[in-house]
Amino acid sequence: MSYSVLQDYLARLSGAASSTSSIWLDHAGRAQGRFFNCTLSSAFHPIRALQGGAVQAYEGLARSAAAQDQGLSLWRLLDHAASDDESVELDRLCRLLHALNFFRQAADGGPDLYLNVHDRLLSAVSSNHGHAFRRILDALELPLARVVLQLPAATPQQGWLLNYVADNYRRNGFRLANNVTAPAEALQILERLQPAAFKLDASVAAEQDELLTLFARCHAAGVGLVFKRIETAATLERLRALAADAGVALLGQGYLLDQPSAQLAPLTVVGAVAA
């Protein structure tokens, strides 16, 4: 790690939780935070090149603090938060924890950090929400260019909200990744939202014709494609074959390839993803 301002900030954090601080470091140097009575921390799920296996990015995941990185996912807290203000508060805490825990391990010029935007926040965020997170990154002198905000799939009724939030984040300098449920949905919003990447469930690998059309359009527009929830070797090989036929590079993520962990994974080829 070479981020001097971040190092100074981490050095000032208390080594244990206190009544005056919502963020502290545990015995392993990992940033943890408090939301009501829950202790939160970060896990990172690699996003790898399907051909070759090199890590291109990590997705930050909020977890309850636990030994052996086995904490529970805390995204459902946003579903049950009592108010929009509390939803925004939890979202900002998670992003800060992920930024601290990622960049304290990451080297300059390495993989990107993908951070989720919960679907409830499409209606909860104010016009300065993207600016608030940018100010945090700027204060810590962390590279905005390596942060990708991952927007949820939206219903047709939420389309205008998705446009509004995407425009807000983009005006604050963030790149965006859009979750979509099908290739046809990605094609519909490709030009409107101009994302850096789309994320699709690996189960759509069976939709060959639609995917090949999407591959061509995204390749021409310089938009990346990430296939998540890769759980079987058959699905992995199917995606690799489609990429080879189309002559495009695809990214993948799933438990077949990696388990989420507090520690960043090796950047080079591992196990099932090796070509």
Salt bridges, closest charged atoms under 4 A:
ASP26 OD2 - ARG30 NE 2.92
GLU59 OE1 - LYS199 NZ 2.99
ASP69 OD1 - ARG30 NH1 3.25
ASP79 OD1 - HIS118 NE2 3.08
ASP84 OD1 - ARG120 NE 3.39
ASP91 OD2 - ARG95 NH2 3.19
ASP91 OD2 - HIS129 NE2 3.13
ASP112 OD2 - ARG175 NH2 2.98
ASP119 OD1 - HIS118 ND1 2.99
ASP138 OD2 - ARG134 NE 3.57
ASP167 OD2 - ARG171 NE 2.92
GLU191 OE2 - ARG217 NH2 3.95
ASP201 OD2 - ARG229 NH1 2.83
GLU237 OE2 - ARG240 NH1 2.83
ASP258 OD2 - ARG48 NE 2.84
